[in-house]
């Protein structure tokens, strides 16, 4: 049974007196495994809901509606049966590199194709059974997001420590032949799947065009908690330049072959290599933002679209950011510093929790931010923090809350913002 968390006002469900706290049992007599089953079930213009009311009474409700009309039920989750967990032991798995004491949700290694379709999570395909592939095809669950890493069967098995990992090209071809498209990623580990292996992987993947929609190339993320894990090299400036040069060469070949580019490098590669971020037209539909691909360019485009004030009431503002984010914010801060009345600067925070090699802003913890602010000899009047450091219920990765941070600095005005527009609102009216 699936608990109904909310009912949208004015919806069919509200009219039928279905309430939060009731349970959805079946649609047309069939149990619902996930949100995909639910969406398919209510897509018909006539169906029967089986609902258990809060008092235990069972209702059979006939519903007739337009095919594209929602019935207004909201659930806590999108997976209603058992989550499909990862069966790999990848050399570079970030979950296995985390310190102890984290909440359980951060240690969960999911590898569920339903999350891939519904939310864009990357999956490896190694735990899929024949019936899973059949369901993907029958329901046309496209596009998917697939972690390839390498198309070399033996190397993929070595890197993922799973004998099923070597079937990746076979699986990708199976999906492509049946009309399923996918975005792919290659997490590069120096000495393993870069160099000639990167060339092989790109060559194999572009052969699957147009079903392969994008190929994201991302540097491996390493923490200082790799206990009992094989040694992996960090990406250096020279290594980043080499991999980026390969990507650029392949981008030219792909454009010649298909008239468009589908290969992208993470922003981190450009910063590591001291190279320029590509122009906006090179990213097309920004299809791999969650991989840190195109985020910087999109940020700059968003800033360019804002109408900046001629002046701002005098205030001093510090922008909390990770080491990588500091590079992305530099041109924005430089422009904002030209506005009379505004003294604004970044406050780069080194990640002590995961280790200094983890440089993205989204992985900063509450305690690291607190420690950094305490170290400032001259604290700004305002502190602005990107809300990407929080989960949906307002917790940092180390389980500190917004209130925990604010109470450390009662004299400061601290704001969490989702984007540059909200930041500008703070600058003007905060």
Buried (B, 14 or more C-beta within 10 A) or exposed (E): BBBBEBBEEEBBBBEBEBBEEBBBBBBEEEBBBBBBBBBEBBEEEEBEBBBBBEEEEEBEBEBEBEEEEEBBBEBEEBBBEEBBEBBBEBBBBBEBBBBEEBEEEEEEBBBBBBBBBBEBBBBBBBBBEEEBBEBBBEEEBBBBBBBBBBBBBEBBBBBBBBEBBBBBBEBBBBBBEBEBBBBBBBBBBBEBBBBEBBEBBBEBBBBBBEBBBBBBBBBBBBBBBBEEBEEBEEBEEEBBBBBBEBBEEBBEBBEEEEEEBBBBBBBBBBBBBEBEBBEBEEBBEBBBBBBBBBBBBBBBBEBEEEEBBEEBEEBEBBBBBBBBBBBBBEBBBEEBEEBEEBBBBBBBBBBBBBBEBBBBBBBBBBBBBBBBBEEEEEBBBBBBBBBBBBBEEEBBBBBBBBEBBBEBBEEBBBBBBEBBEBBBEBBEEB
